Amino acid sequence: MNRHDAAGASPQNAPSDEYRLLDHLQRLGRGRGDYHAVHVHLARLRAQHRQDHHLRVAEATFASQVASLDGRLFALTNGDLFLVHRQGPPVAIDAAVAAVARLFSADPLTAGEGRAVVGRFHTLYDLADDFEEVLGAVKRLHRDRGRHRRVGDGGGRPPLTPARLGQLQEVLNRADVSTLVRSQAICTVTPGNLSAQPILHELYMSIAELQKSVLPDYDLAANPWLFQYLTQTLDQRMLTQLMRNNDGTLSRSLALNLNIDTVLSRDFLDFDAALPSARRRTLVVEFQTIDVFGDLGAFLFARDFLQANGHRVCLDGLDHHGLPMIDRAGLGLDLLKFLWTPTMAESGRAAALRAAVEAAGRARVILCRCDGPEAIAFGHDLGVTMFQGRAVDGLLSAQSGA
């Protein structure tokens, strides 16, 4: 399998992969009968999942999975991947697409089982029958290449601009951001009587509330680079708010979902220095899967720093496909968090998930986004002891009489 690059050409003069793909298809001509194509629509991911390092990891993952096929892979300007290959075993393509989809398990684009995501996350073509359709689609991609990566689903709102971001930062620097901070308990849940006992409280900034209250007419996530900068600013403001609070928040066991860059910043160093020594083993820092594997070196450095200072590290954003693939101990992680979906119990993967929970340690796995009692019941069947989500919130409310 060949990967197209512009060897020997300057970046300014190198032909685009859209041009190369179009040329390759036209050269196939009448010999296209035993060729197929796969279009992976990474440009449809939400902006926060389309950072440059996310796309690099996705391309490398897909390329490694299809390396044995007789074909050519093109990385398009908007972030999409396009593979043209001779007919091979369908299972190889399914595995390659699934491997990329697992990287983005937190994105709604990848929701669904197996071929349920065909046409949404990826499109399959048989060039013997679909050649004109593919040619038309590639011509459109070639025309649109100057637009670069598509913006996220902003509901028709224009993207955030550098000027607006500057204004937003000024507002955040002056504002009391405590109204944007949300908290949700992570609990052990006793089977049978479903008694919930909080062991951690996750704190996070509500992007939806920020957009609604400050810049309702702009899509904050449309520009991936500005959104990344914004989330780091929100991380910093939350850390500052926590240090200033006298409400006892830091006396609880906390989980903070942070960027790796934030953990390696002066802001976190100041926060860490301000923590009472008794709180060292009560702080869990959660990293998103795509952030970890986008820059594994930075993650390892951040992990070692956190654990050396008495904190725990959790890998967040796993799905039921990704959980069995993670070696918790090998990565030096303290906890794993994976997402409940209603189709999980029907996926036929219960045995693999049960084995993954046992391998990671029952007290080391959290099942999150538990929206109903069926999620908790399924988690108990897997051996999971810690849960998070609206169903858990409801148990706590019922226990408190609220």
N, C-alpha and C positions, 0 to 999 in steps of 0.2 A: 504494500500500500504506500503510495507516494503522497507526501505532504507538499503542497505548492508553496514555494517561497521565492523571493526575488534575489536569488544569489547573483552577486556581481552588479546589481543595479542599485542606484541611490534611492532612498525613500521617496524622493520627489518624482523620479522618473519611472519607478517600478510600476508595472501594470497592476491594477487591483485584482483581487481574487474573483470579483464579480466578472471582470473582463476575461480572466483565465477560464473561469467556469463556463462562460458563454462560448468561448472559443473551443473548449474541450467538447462541449455538447454538439456544436456544429461539425466538428471533425469526426465525431462518431458516425454521423450521417446514417446510412442504411445499415451499418454494422452494429446498430444499437439493440438488436433483437434480444440479446441475452444480458442486457445491462439493467440495473435497478438504481434507484437513488433514494437517499434519505435526507430530509431537510429538518434540522433540529432548530426550533424557533426560540433561541435564547433571548432575542430582542423583545419577546413578549413577557419576560420576567419582570417583576417589579424592580424599580430603579435601584433599590438598596441591595438587590441581589445581582446587579449587573456591573459591579466594580471591575476594573481591569484585571485584578488578580483572580476574581471569580471566573472570568471568561478564559483566562490562561489555563486555570486548573481544569475547567470543563473541556477545553480543546485537547489538553494533554491526556485527560482521562479517556475521551472518546477515541483519540488516535491510537492509544495503547490497546484498546479493546478491539479495534478493527484492523490491527496491523497485519494480521494473517490473510486478509482479503485482498483480492486483486482489484484495486480501486484507487481513486484519488480523492483526497480530502481538501476542502476549501474553507478557509475561515473568513467570513464576509465582514464588511465594514461595520455593519450594524450589530455584530456579535454572533450572528447565526452561524451554524456549521452545515455544510452541504457535502455529502459523500456520494460519488458516482462509482459504482462497483459492478463487477460481473456477478451473475447470480451465484449465491452461496447459501449456506444454511440459514434460514430465517432466525434460528435461535441466536446466532452470532450478533445479528443486528438488534434483536430484542434485548440482549444482554448489554450491548454497548449503550443503547438509549437509556436503559434502566440505570446503568452506572452513573450516567450524567444526571438523570432525574433525581437520584438519591442525594446528589450534592445540593440540590435546591428543594429539599423535602418541605421546607418551611414556606415555600411559595405556592399560592393557590393554583398556579399553572400546572403543577405536577400532581395535583390531587386526582386520585383514581387508581384503579387496579389494572396493570398490564396494558392491554390495548385500549383501555378506556381513555387514555391520553392521546391516542392517535388523532391527528388533525388539530390538536390543541398545542401540545408540547412538541410534537414531531409529525411529519407527513411522509408517507411511503409512496414511492412511484415505481411502476413497471414501465420502463422506457419504450417497450414494444407497443404499449397501448396509450401511454400518457405523455409521449414525447412533446407534442405541441403544447400541452398544458405546462409541462416543466419549462420548455423554452420560453413561453410567455412570462412565467413567474420569474425566471432568471433575468429576462430583459427588463422587467420592472425593477428588480433589485439593482441591476446595473444603472438604471436611470436614477434611482433614489440613493445611490451610495453616498452622495454628498451630504445627505442628512445625518449620516453617522448613526449612532445608536438612537433608537426610538425612545421617546419619553414614556413614563409609566402611565397607568390609567388615572388620569387626573380629573375625570369627569368633565372634560372640556375646559378646565382652567389652564391658564398659561403657566409655564414652568417658573420656578424660583430663579431670579437673576442675582448676580453678584451684588448689585446695588441693594436689592430687597433683602438679601441675606445679611448685608451690613446693617441695615435698619433693624432687622430681626435680632441680631446679636446685641445691638444697643438696647433694645427693649428687654431682652433676657438679662443683660447685665444689671439693669435697674430694677427689674421686676422681682416680686416674691414668687418664685417658681414652685413653692410648696403646693399651689393649687393644681399643678400639672403632675405631681408625683402620685403614682398609684401604688397600692400594696396588695399583694395576694398571698395567702398562706399556702405553704407546702406542709402537708400533714401525713402522719401515719394514720391509717384507717383500719380499725379492727374489724375483721370479717364477722358476719352474723348480725351483731347489733349496730354495725357501721358507726362506731364511735370514732370521731376525728380528734387527733391531738396535734396541734401546730408544733413544728420543729424548726421551721424557717419562715421568714416573711420576705418575699421577693419585692424589691422596689424598682420601679421603672417610670420613665417619663411618657406621658400620653401624647403621641404625635398628633392623634386626631383632635384632642382638646386644644393643643397648641395651634393647629391650623384653624380650628373653628374660632378661637378667641383672638388671634393676632393677625393672621393673613388668610382670611377665608377665601379670597379671590385668586390664590395662587396654589399650585400643586407643589408641595414641599419636596416630594420624592421624585419629581420628573427628571431633574438633573442629577445623575448619580454622584458626581464629584462634589457638588454643593451639598447634597444630602448627607454624604459621608462627613463632610466638615461640620454640618449642622449637628449630627448625632454626637460627634466628639465634643461640641460646645455644650450640648445638653448633658452629656456625661459630666463635664467639668462643673456645670452649674448645680447638678444634683449632689456631687461630692462636696461642693462649697456649702450647699444648703444643709447637708447632714452634719458638717462640722459646726455650723452656727446654731443648729437646733438644740434646745434644752428640754425637749419633750420626751426624752428617754428612748428615742428611736435606736440609738447606738447601743443601748443596753440589751436589745433583743438580738437573736440570731438572725442575720440578714443574708440575703442573696441579691447580688447586683449583677445585672446583665450589661457588660461593658465591652467596648471595642478594645482590641489588644493594644492599639496605639495609646489609648487612654491609660491603661495600666502602666505603660512605659513612660508616662508623662510626669512632669513636676507636680501637676495637680493631684495625681494619685499618691505620689510620694508624700506630699503634705498631709493628705487624708490618712495615709497609713501611719505617719508619725503621730497624728492626733488621736489614734485609737488607743483606748486603755489596754494594758497588757492582758487583762482578763477577757477581752473581746477577740483575741487573736484566733482562737479556734472556732469562733462563732460566725466568721465571715466566709461566705462562699461567693466566688467570682465565676459568673457564667460566660462562656464564649460561644458564639455561633459556629456551627460546623464549617460553614463556608469561610469564615474568618480564620479559623485554625488551619485548614488545609490550603488556604490561599497563600499563607506565608508560614510554613511549618517552623522555620528557624526562629521567627519572632515569637511564635507561640511557645516554643520550648524555653526561650529566654524568659518570657513572662511567667510561664508556669513555675520555673525554678525560683524566680524572685518571689512569687506569691507564697509558695510552699515553704521557702526558707524563712519567711516572715510569719509563719503560722497559719496561713489562710488555706482554704480548700478551693479546688478548681473543678468546675463542672462543664462537660461538653453538652451544649444545648442544640436543639434543632434536628435531632435524629428522628427517622421514621422507622416503621417496622421492617423495612428492607435494610436500612443502614445499621440498626442496632447489632445484629449478629456479626457484622463485619468489623466492629470496633473492639480492639484489645485494650480494655480499660487500663489494666496494669502495665501493659507495654507502653502506652502513651503517658503513663504517670498521672492519670486522672483520678480524682477522688470520687467523682459522681458522674453519672450519665443521665440525661433527660431525653425521653422520647415522647412523641406526640400520638395521642389517641386519635383514630379516625373511625367512623362507623363501619367502614368496610374491613377493618382489621380482623375482626372475629371470623369473617367469611373468607379470608385470604388463604387459608390452608397453611398458615405459617406459625400456628400456635406452638408446635413442637420446637421449631427453630428459635422462636422468641423465648420459650421457657428455658431452653438450653443457654441462650444468651444471658438471660437474667441470672441463672445459676453461675455462669462463668464470671460475670461481672461482680456478683455478690448481691444477694437480695436487699441488703441494706445500703446498696450503692446506686440503685436505679430509681428514678422518679418518672411516673407516667403523668404527663400534663395534658391540658386541654380536655379534661374529663367533664363533659357537659351533661352527662346523665349517669344514673346508677349502673347501667350496663357497662360503662367504661371501668368503673371501680370493680365490678364483678369479674370482668375479663382480666384486669390487672391482678386481682387476687389469684385467679386460676394460673397465671404465669409465675406467681411467687413474688410479685411486686408488693412492697409494703408502704411506699410513699407516693402520694397523689397530689395533684394540683388542678384546679379548674372550678367551674361554676357549681358542679355537683358537690364538690368539697366545701365550697363557700356556703352552700345550702345546709350541709350537715352542721357546720359551725353555727350558723344562724339558729337552726332548730335547737341545738344544745344550749345556746345562750338565751333562748326564749324570745329572740327578736322576731 
